């Protein structure tokens, strides 16, 4: 259901390649930040993971 550019489980731009996604699979409890169609950052129960665009490495902050 779309309401003013917001969807029930995500926020996205007009062409949907940049978005904040809160539920890809039922009850997975992960927030994903995607820009230009590429996953950049995830937040889950263990912490934050930032995907490095240049090297492909991941920086993790959490327990």
Steps between C-alpha positions, in 0.01 A plus 500: 500500500651837394437811708690819401814311388500281809414133489402282790845342526733751329572854382620537141566753227303521176702241307536280813879463474556694824308382804485409866359150527372365831373157408620286213390174667230476768633572851870515408560825695755656264503857367674542163620827344534473122623777266523476120385138533796400722473392864708748704406442864306250711386518860392187686491370858879458508590848376576704191682377189619753241593363159804673350424591139866525394650180643194287562598462866260538792541709816304351791409684822317306768508220752 
